[in-house]
Amino acid sequence: MLVVPALSTRYKASCIWRVRTETGGREEWKMELHFGNLSARNGRYFPVAYRPKVQESDPSSLFFSRPFPSRRNRISLSLQTREDEKRISSFEKLLERNGTESSSPNNKNKRGWIHFVGVGGCGLSALAMLALKQGFEVSGSDIVWSSYMDGLKQAGAQLYVGHSVSNMQKNDGMSQPTAIVISSAVPPDNEEILHAKSVGLPVYKRDQWLGKETEHYNLIAISGTHGKSTTAGMLAYVLNAMGDDLTAIVGAHVPQFSGGNVISGCGRNFVLEADEYDGCFLGLSPSIAVITNVEWEHVDIFQDEEAVKDIFKRFLQKMRIGGHLIVCGDSAGACALLTHANQENASGENASRHVSLKSSSEVSKTDYKIATYGTSPKNHWCASSIRPNSKGGTDYMLYHEGSPVADISLRLPGVHNVLNSLAVIAAVTTLVNDKNKIYEVVNHVRLHLNRFKGVSRRFEMIGKIFGCHIYDDYAHHPTEIRAVLQAARQKFGHHALWVVFQPHTFSRLAALIKDFAAAFSDADHVIVTEIYAARETNVWNIDGRDLSTSISGPSSEYIPKLDDVIDKLIHEILRERDQELVIITLGAGDITNVGRKLLRELQQRSRKTTSDKIHALTSAA
């Protein structure tokens, strides 16, 4: 990994670069830089040391455009080839001022004990993991154990099933947490929250804690109704692969992250999946904000699509002056936010927040800059000639401002992943200091995009047996269902496609049932289960049968219990072995367990069949 510091003339930098040779030996050298620069040679970047004249102010970063505040400049970059990855084992950087190591947001001494209430969810578990990596003592509780808690326990967190005041006490009640962080799903009458407030412990909702954690970073917030997790994971992966020592929190497990859904770095960039649910992202002040799309979702919180747009408009008011807004131009809801912003400026109601729909280079210093992306040529970043590739993913030609830039190849299928990758390209290029090098940077970004394998529960392959491909996906909204089934059709062509859908919450199905009924057109057969209630009771008097009878196009049936669904699928698969069949489980609830249970049961039957055949042959002999 090649790490290049952006330095002030008031600092002395000591850089150690250790290179492991192919024979296993190690060379080491130490060099003192009074200033950093990059020299490009054969597609790689090398540091060049020289002594400039003394300047009064810090130079800006050499590649990424965001200088660090408080003279704690640490920008890292690695444009790696496969040979680089094999040969370079480590690169350590020490930044000193008057002989004292400089600090960064993650260079913290232990500051206390943080207790997380509702720690089993993907959002709060990620914050807990980050706190552990930052040196905090961490504890947490939830009503049931979750897979996210496994990693936390291994990392050293003290975790409890069930809520109790005793979870927050040590040394016979003499020691208590420094702070309490609570999930949006935890009710205010939770006994741990009530106790914390009664004894004066600071209690933070997730949005408040995120605001505190990110306020000193160059925050890159990935927001939108759909696609946040994949886009945030993809962006964090690409930046990390390029050598940026970033911090990141993604709302889903990323198999290529050693920390699951967390990266804990020492650099200034923080990639965060920014959730609109319960207004969680309103505690943030992003330097770069991505809006993937906007439409009606979380119907238990938002009355209609206008309510969703309103909260995104409030989010835009949190943008830092001089920042970057990156919007999917193919989303009518997202584009409506841009229209609103221009209307505000025209009326003079928010002159200091003026934005422009012109090229992002044509805005004044007091504006936040806008870049759009999508499949329409009207966007700044555009994907054209979208087509399947031999890896089961998608290829396309990338255009910028109407000019062809590069061929992009993804491992992931589906137009929605093309859009996700465009958002990543647009975000990375906002960090480029030298705008003449944007296309050169894109050429390197595309190499890492090609290596990204996706996030868990997003068209995730569970296994293959008897010619049947089993997949699982988190899709629980009509738009998401259409996207994943389009991706499945792209990858598998004319294979029979069976979908098992578990509706998530009564309110969502009641509000969007017509859209759900039309979302399964790419399937051949649909099984609808009973509704996963989550936090709701059925005041709508609706069930999965209502959806099953409403689906037009593919055949459909209602099988409420998941165990019965598994039995039905086993019968279908064994009825005609080695048929070309794809089974996809969809939903945000415990439907995710069906694919793995199905695979295990089929594997056991396969082993039994093999054993019986061997026994028969042995007996005959």
C-alpha positions, 0 to 999 in steps of 0.5 A: 500500500502506498500512503502519501501524506499531505503535509504542512511546512510546520510538520516533519514527516517520517515515512517508513516503506517496507517492501517484501521481495518475491524471494521473501526478503525485506528491504527497508528505508526511511526518508524524511519529507518536508513536503509530499508530491506524487509522480506518475510512472507506468500507471503507479504513483511514487512519492517525490521529496523536495524542499519548497519555499516556506509558506504561511498556509498548509498546502492542499492535499495532493490527490484528494481535494479535502485538506484536513482541519487543524493541521492533522493532514493524513491523506492516503492513496494507493493505485495498485496493480496485482503486482503491487498487492503481492510485493508491498506488505506495509507502509507506515507513516508517523506524523510528528510535531515538536516530537509528539505524534499528531492525532486523528479522530481514531487516535483516542485514549480510552475515554470511557464505557459506552452502553448500546441499547438495541445493539443487535441491529445492523445500525447500532451494532456497527456503531458499537464495533467502531467504538471498540476499535476506537478504544472504548469499553463497550456493552450492549443489550437487545431482546434477542441475540443476532448474528451482528452480536457474534462479531461484537462478542468476539471483539470484546463487547459485554453483551446481554439478552434482555434489558435490565438495569444490571446490564449497566452496572459494575462493581456492585453498582459503583461503576456506570457507563459514560454514555448510553446510545439507543436504537430508533427501535427501542421504546422510550419506556425501556428500563435501561433508558429510564434508569440512565435518565434518572441518574443523569447519564447522557442518553443519545439516539443513534442520529445524535451519536452519529453526529458527534462521531462524524463532526470532525471528519470529511463525511461522505453520506450515502442516502436514498430510499434504495441502494444505500448499503451497496453504494456505501459498501462499494465506495468504502471498498474502492477508497480503501483499495486505493489506499485511503485510510478511511472510516466507514459504516455500512448497514449490511455485512460486506464480505470483503471488509475484515470488520464486517460492516465497519472500517476503522481508519486514521484518515479524515474520510468517513463513508456512512450509510445515512438512513432517513428512517426516524430522521436519523440522518438529520444529525449529520453535516456531510461534506459530500452527500449522495442521494440514490433515489427518493420515493415512498417508503417507511410508511409507518413514519412517512404519510406519503411521498411528499413527507419523504421528500420533505425530510430529504430537503431538511437533510440538504440543509445540513450540507456543509458550505462548499460541499458536493451533492451527488444525485441520481438524475434518473430518479424523479423524486431525487430530481425534485429535491434539486428543483426545490433547492433552485426555487428557494434560491430564486425566491431569496429564502435561502440565498446562502444555500444556492445550488445550481443544475449547471455543471458542477464546475460552474458554481460559486464558492458559497454554493454546494456543487451538484453532479448527477448520474444515471442512464440518461445522457443529460446527467454529468456521469452517464452509463451507456451500452449496458450489457451482461458480461461473462462473469454474470455481471454488467458492463457499460460505457462510462460517459462524462459531460457527453464524452466517453471515458472508460469501459466499466465491468462489474461482477454484479448484475442489474441496472440498479448496480450500474447506478450504484457504481456511477454514484461511487465514481462521482463521489471518488472524483469529487475528492480529486484535487487536480481535475486534469487527473479525473479520467486517470483516476476513473481508470483506476477506480474501474479496476477496483469496481471490477473486484467488488463482490457485493454485500450480504443479502443483496442477490446473495448466492446461498448455494447450488444443488440438483441444478437449483440455484438458491439466492437470498435478497433483502428486497422488501419494497416493490422497486427493490423487488423489480430490480432484483428480479431484473438482475436475476433474469439478466443473469439466468435468462430463461431458467425457471424463476421461483420467488418466495416473498415475506411481506415486511410490516402490515403497514407497508403491504397495506399502503403499497399492495397494488405496487407489490402485485405488479412487481413480480412480472419477471418471476415464473411462480411466486410464494407469499408467506405470512407477514413479518410483523416486526414492530407492528400489530395488524390493525389493517386486517391484511395478510399475505393471502391478499397479495397472493390473490392480487399478483397478475402474470406469474402463478402465485400461492399463499403458504403462511409458514416458512417450514411449509414453504421449505417442504414445498420447495424440496418437493419441487426440486426433487420432483425433477432433479437437475432442472434449470431452476432459480429460487430467490427468497425476498424480504427483510425478516426471518425469510433469510433463513429459508435458503440456508435451511433448504440447502442443508436439507437437500444436502442431507438428502443427497448424502443419504441417497449416495449412502443408500446407493453405496450400501446397495452396491456393497450388498449386491457384491 
